[in-house]
Amino acid sequence: MLDANRRVVVTGVGAVTPLAMGAHASFERMLRGENGITQVDGWDTSAYATRIAGLVQGPVLKLEEHFTKPEQRRMDTFSMMGLLSAREACRDAGLAPEQYDAERAGSIFGTGIGGIDSILDQYAVLNQGGPRRITPFFVPNTMSNALAGNVAIEFGLAGPCFSTASACASSGHAIGLAMREIRSGAADLMVTGGSETVINALCMAGFNAARALSTRNDQPEKASRPFDRDRDGFVMGEGSGALVLESLEHARRRGARIYCELAGFGQSDDAGHITAPDESGRRPANSMRLALADAQMNPDEVDYINAHGTSTELNDTMETRAIKLALGEEAARRCAVSSTKSMIGHLLGAGSAVEAVATVLTVHGGVAHPTRNLEHPDVENGCDLDYIPGAAREQAFRAALSNSFGFGGHNVALAFRRHP
């Protein structure tokens, strides 16, 4: 039985995003409403309908500056990127090995696809050189649990350790389940989050085939426009995010700085279609209700929602409807809502983690980032809430939700509460 009285707090954050290396550097650019979407130049994209994405590798991150060549051979890109976020989060939390019991500390990370770069690279090696040329690191590099394992190895986390895979809700599930490990009494400290590196020729071709991406190739800075009537699809992105979670008692005992409380976790499934969301918003709303109930929080306490906000008509309309169902019409209209994806694109399995980091910093700092490119709200399709257009919003946010919805009908909501 979970102990609802065992409170869980956030003591460290880390992120690698198309805007910047680092959680705080990324958030500062988010507050200014800056753009992280650019032209893809890693291969010939002339035959692609969409040729833009939220890139990390190249504009923001050079892996060789952070990892030796042997380390690069032993880890896929998604593991290295996630490990960088975990390192930052642990530094930010001021963690030292002597401050925690390794047996009661763990690592849970999410990813939608995992080590796809290693798969593509080694498939080319197989075709060119035959089976004897395949690296012995192929299998451990491609495993979706490799990131959680590598984080556990680096920080000596000998407690709960596994990965979650639920498409764009993957790292939301990871964070929620990490919270439950602490709540249950099985752990005192968890490092959690997610990573995704899918900006490659195959993955972009697949999402192009799904016809869900923006084709505003000549104006990448204007391509991701959640809740705007002139949107034409979402923009893919890559990156990673990480949180250090601790029981309140553990954090106080070691004198940690506390950002906020992770107070609730709700999950549901549409049980309808493998890619299209529940248009009624009923089941996504249920994930929000469950998160609020888990947090013992009333809907009118929620002052901010970091929306899934993909920049597609189906999602934006559904999510707005779901927010109204979950909070009630009056509370929904009073609540501020914004989409991180408007600046960095859709990070798929890592999206929940980076957006959770943004939500944590919003609640802690009392300022929420705007929704970039929101010029003409799509009120005709029901998008009529306060999506923070234009400029950042300063406010003493009492509590916030962070929403994530993934292919497969997966819905996750995380509830955060300001810590005194």
VEXPADREN-279363 format. One line per field, with one value per residue (C-alpha): residue number from 0; residue in three letters; x, y, z. Coordinates in steps of 0.5 Angstrom, whole numbers. Layout:
! residues N
seq: c(NUM,...)
type: c(ALA,...)
c1: c(X,...)
c2: c(Y,...)
c3: c(Z,...)
***
This chain:
! residues 420
seq: c(0,1,2,3,4,5,6,7,8,9,10,11,12,13,14,15,16,17,18,19,20,21,22,23,24,25,26,27,28,29,30,31,32,33,34,35,36,37,38,39,40,41,42,43,44,45,46,47,48,49,50,51,52,53,54,55,56,57,58,59,60,61,62,63,64,65,66,67,68,69,70,71,72,73,74,75,76,77,78,79,80,81,82,83,84,85,86,87,88,89,90,91,92,93,94,95,96,97,98,99,100,101,102,103,104,105,106,107,108,109,110,111,112,113,114,115,116,117,118,119,120,121,122,123,124,125,126,127,128,129,130,131,132,133,134,135,136,137,138,139,140,141,142,143,144,145,146,147,148,149,150,151,152,153,154,155,156,157,158,159,160,161,162,163,164,165,166,167,168,169,170,171,172,173,174,175,176,177,178,179,180,181,182,183,184,185,186,187,188,189,190,191,192,193,194,195,196,197,198,199,200,201,202,203,204,205,206,207,208,209,210,211,212,213,214,215,216,217,218,219,220,221,222,223,224,225,226,227,228,229,230,231,232,233,234,235,236,237,238,239,240,241,242,243,244,245,246,247,248,249,250,251,252,253,254,255,256,257,258,259,260,261,262,263,264,265,266,267,268,269,270,271,272,273,274,275,276,277,278,279,280,281,282,283,284,285,286,287,288,289,290,291,292,293,294,295,296,297,298,299,300,301,302,303,304,305,306,307,308,309,310,311,312,313,314,315,316,317,318,319,320,321,322,323,324,325,326,327,328,329,330,331,332,333,334,335,336,337,338,339,340,341,342,343,344,345,346,347,348,349,350,351,352,353,354,355,356,357,358,359,360,361,362,363,364,365,366,367,368,369,370,371,372,373,374,375,376,377,378,379,380,381,382,383,384,385,386,387,388,389,390,391,392,393,394,395,396,397,398,399,400,401,402,403,404,405,406,407,408,409,410,411,412,413,414,415,416,417,418,419)
type: c(MET,LEU,ASP,ALA,ASN,ARG,ARG,VAL,VAL,VAL,THR,GLY,VAL,GLY,ALA,VAL,THR,PRO,LEU,ALA,MET,GLY,ALA,HIS,ALA,SER,PHE,GLU,ARG,MET,LEU,ARG,GLY,GLU,ASN,GLY,ILE,THR,GLN,VAL,ASP,GLY,TRP,ASP,THR,SER,ALA,TYR,ALA,THR,ARG,ILE,ALA,GLY,LEU,VAL,GLN,GLY,PRO,VAL,LEU,LYS,LEU,GLU,GLU,HIS,PHE,THR,LYS,PRO,GLU,GLN,ARG,ARG,MET,ASP,THR,PHE,SER,MET,MET,GLY,LEU,LEU,SER,ALA,ARG,GLU,ALA,CYS,ARG,ASP,ALA,GLY,LEU,ALA,PRO,GLU,GLN,TYR,ASP,ALA,GLU,ARG,ALA,GLY,SER,ILE,PHE,GLY,THR,GLY,ILE,GLY,GLY,ILE,ASP,SER,ILE,LEU,ASP,GLN,TYR,ALA,VAL,LEU,ASN,GLN,GLY,GLY,PRO,ARG,ARG,ILE,THR,PRO,PHE,PHE,VAL,PRO,ASN,THR,MET,SER,ASN,ALA,LEU,ALA,GLY,ASN,VAL,ALA,ILE,GLU,PHE,GLY,LEU,ALA,GLY,PRO,CYS,PHE,SER,THR,ALA,SER,ALA,CYS,ALA,SER,SER,GLY,HIS,ALA,ILE,GLY,LEU,ALA,MET,ARG,GLU,ILE,ARG,SER,GLY,ALA,ALA,ASP,LEU,MET,VAL,THR,GLY,GLY,SER,GLU,THR,VAL,ILE,ASN,ALA,LEU,CYS,MET,ALA,GLY,PHE,ASN,ALA,ALA,ARG,ALA,LEU,SER,THR,ARG,ASN,ASP,GLN,PRO,GLU,LYS,ALA,SER,ARG,PRO,PHE,ASP,ARG,ASP,ARG,ASP,GLY,PHE,VAL,MET,GLY,GLU,GLY,SER,GLY,ALA,LEU,VAL,LEU,GLU,SER,LEU,GLU,HIS,ALA,ARG,ARG,ARG,GLY,ALA,ARG,ILE,TYR,CYS,GLU,LEU,ALA,GLY,PHE,GLY,GLN,SER,ASP,ASP,ALA,GLY,HIS,ILE,THR,ALA,PRO,ASP,GLU,SER,GLY,ARG,ARG,PRO,ALA,ASN,SER,MET,ARG,LEU,ALA,LEU,ALA,ASP,ALA,GLN,MET,ASN,PRO,ASP,GLU,VAL,ASP,TYR,ILE,ASN,ALA,HIS,GLY,THR,SER,THR,GLU,LEU,ASN,ASP,THR,MET,GLU,THR,ARG,ALA,ILE,LYS,LEU,ALA,LEU,GLY,GLU,GLU,ALA,ALA,ARG,ARG,CYS,ALA,VAL,SER,SER,THR,LYS,SER,MET,ILE,GLY,HIS,LEU,LEU,GLY,ALA,GLY,SER,ALA,VAL,GLU,ALA,VAL,ALA,THR,VAL,LEU,THR,VAL,HIS,GLY,GLY,VAL,ALA,HIS,PRO,THR,ARG,ASN,LEU,GLU,HIS,PRO,ASP,VAL,GLU,ASN,GLY,CYS,ASP,LEU,ASP,TYR,ILE,PRO,GLY,ALA,ALA,ARG,GLU,GLN,ALA,PHE,ARG,ALA,ALA,LEU,SER,ASN,SER,PHE,GLY,PHE,GLY,GLY,HIS,ASN,VAL,ALA,LEU,ALA,PHE,ARG,ARG,HIS,PRO)
c1: c(0,3,4,1,4,11,12,17,20,25,32,35,34,38,36,39,35,35,35,41,46,43,36,37,40,34,29,32,31,24,22,24,20,26,26,30,27,32,34,36,43,45,43,40,33,31,26,23,16,19,26,26,27,29,36,41,47,51,48,48,52,58,59,66,67,63,65,72,72,71,65,62,63,60,54,48,47,41,44,50,45,41,47,49,42,43,50,47,41,46,50,44,42,49,49,55,55,56,49,45,44,46,41,35,37,35,34,28,28,24,25,20,25,32,38,36,42,46,41,42,50,51,46,50,56,53,51,58,63,59,57,64,64,59,61,60,57,51,46,47,47,41,37,32,34,41,40,37,43,48,46,45,53,55,52,52,44,43,36,30,32,29,26,19,17,10,12,11,9,15,19,12,11,18,18,11,13,20,15,12,18,19,12,12,18,22,27,29,32,31,34,29,27,28,32,31,35,31,33,35,33,29,25,24,22,17,14,13,9,5,3,3,9,9,12,14,21,22,20,23,22,15,13,11,5,1,-7,-6,-11,-5,-1,0,3,8,16,20,26,31,34,34,31,32,30,33,27,28,23,22,25,32,32,32,37,42,40,38,35,28,25,18,14,12,5,1,1,-4,-5,-10,-11,-16,-17,-19,-14,-6,-5,-11,-12,-19,-23,-28,-22,-25,-20,-14,-18,-18,-11,-11,-16,-13,-6,-10,-13,-7,-4,-10,-11,-17,-18,-18,-11,-8,-5,-1,-1,5,1,2,1,3,1,-4,-11,-13,-9,-10,-17,-18,-13,-17,-23,-20,-17,-24,-27,-21,-22,-28,-30,-29,-22,-20,-21,-17,-11,-5,-3,3,7,14,14,13,20,24,19,16,22,18,20,24,18,15,22,24,17,17,23,20,14,19,22,16,13,19,21,14,15,12,14,10,7,11,8,1,-2,-9,-12,-16,-22,-27,-24,-25,-18,-20,-16,-11,-5,0,1,7,11,13,8,10,6,6,4,1,1,1,0,5,1,4,0,3,1,-2,-7,-2,-4,0,-1,4,2,7,6,10,14,14)
c2: c(0,7,12,18,22,20,26,27,33,35,37,37,38,37,38,38,41,44,51,50,45,45,46,53,55,52,55,62,62,59,65,69,65,63,58,52,49,49,46,39,38,31,28,30,32,34,28,30,34,36,38,42,39,41,39,38,34,40,46,45,39,36,29,28,34,30,23,19,15,8,11,13,6,3,8,10,17,17,14,19,25,22,21,28,31,26,28,36,34,30,36,41,37,37,29,26,18,19,22,16,9,6,0,5,9,8,10,10,13,13,13,12,8,7,6,7,11,4,0,4,5,-3,-5,-1,-4,-11,-10,-7,-12,-18,-20,-21,-13,-12,-9,-13,-7,-7,-11,-7,0,-1,-4,2,0,2,9,7,2,7,12,7,5,12,14,7,7,0,0,0,1,0,3,5,6,9,13,20,19,15,19,22,14,14,20,18,11,13,18,11,8,13,13,6,6,2,8,15,18,16,19,19,22,21,21,21,22,20,26,21,19,13,16,23,19,15,21,24,18,19,26,29,34,41,43,50,49,56,59,54,59,59,52,49,53,50,52,57,56,57,51,45,39,38,39,33,34,31,32,29,31,29,30,28,26,25,23,30,27,25,32,35,31,32,40,39,45,44,46,44,37,32,31,27,22,20,15,12,10,12,4,7,8,7,14,18,21,21,26,27,28,24,19,24,28,22,22,29,28,22,26,31,26,23,29,31,37,41,43,50,50,49,55,53,47,45,42,37,42,38,44,39,40,34,34,42,41,35,37,44,39,35,41,43,36,35,42,45,50,56,53,52,59,62,57,59,54,54,49,48,44,51,52,46,41,34,30,24,20,25,30,29,30,36,39,37,40,47,46,45,51,55,53,54,61,64,65,61,61,63,59,61,63,63,69,67,62,57,59,56,49,50,53,58,58,62,59,65,68,73,74,70,70,72,69,65,59,54,48,45,40,37,33,28,24,18,14,8,12,13,19,21,27,30,34,39,43,49,48,53)
c3: c(0,-2,4,1,7,5,1,-5,-7,-13,-11,-18,-25,-32,-39,-46,-51,-58,-54,-50,-46,-39,-35,-33,-39,-43,-39,-39,-47,-46,-42,-47,-52,-56,-62,-62,-69,-75,-82,-82,-85,-83,-90,-96,-94,-101,-102,-95,-94,-88,-87,-80,-73,-66,-66,-61,-64,-67,-65,-58,-56,-59,-56,-56,-51,-46,-48,-49,-56,-52,-48,-55,-57,-51,-51,-56,-57,-53,-47,-47,-48,-42,-38,-39,-36,-30,-29,-29,-24,-19,-19,-18,-12,-9,-9,-6,-5,2,3,0,2,-5,-4,-3,-9,-16,-23,-28,-35,-41,-48,-54,-59,-55,-59,-66,-68,-66,-70,-76,-76,-75,-80,-85,-82,-83,-90,-92,-88,-86,-79,-76,-77,-72,-65,-59,-56,-61,-56,-50,-54,-57,-51,-48,-41,-43,-40,-33,-33,-35,-30,-24,-26,-26,-19,-16,-15,-13,-12,-17,-24,-30,-37,-39,-46,-48,-54,-52,-45,-43,-39,-35,-33,-31,-27,-24,-22,-19,-15,-13,-11,-6,-3,-2,2,-3,-4,-1,-7,-15,-21,-27,-33,-41,-47,-55,-61,-67,-72,-77,-84,-82,-77,-80,-86,-82,-79,-86,-88,-82,-85,-78,-79,-80,-87,-86,-88,-90,-83,-78,-73,-74,-75,-68,-66,-61,-61,-67,-72,-77,-75,-80,-76,-70,-71,-69,-63,-59,-52,-45,-38,-31,-24,-17,-13,-6,0,4,10,6,3,10,13,8,8,0,-3,-5,-12,-11,-9,-14,-11,-16,-21,-26,-32,-36,-43,-49,-51,-58,-63,-64,-66,-66,-59,-56,-59,-53,-48,-43,-42,-42,-37,-32,-32,-29,-24,-22,-21,-17,-13,-12,-9,-5,-9,-11,-19,-17,-14,-20,-23,-29,-34,-38,-44,-48,-54,-60,-65,-69,-69,-66,-60,-59,-59,-55,-50,-49,-48,-43,-39,-38,-36,-31,-28,-29,-34,-29,-26,-33,-36,-30,-31,-35,-40,-44,-49,-49,-55,-59,-58,-58,-62,-60,-56,-56,-51,-47,-48,-41,-38,-41,-40,-32,-31,-34,-30,-24,-25,-26,-20,-16,-19,-20,-28,-34,-41,-46,-52,-58,-65,-62,-66,-68,-62,-66,-62,-68,-66,-58,-57,-52,-46,-43,-47,-45,-51,-53,-46,-40,-34,-27,-22,-15,-18,-12,-16,-23,-28,-33,-39,-44,-49,-53,-59,-56,-52,-46,-42,-36,-32,-26,-21,-17,-11,-9,-3,3)
***
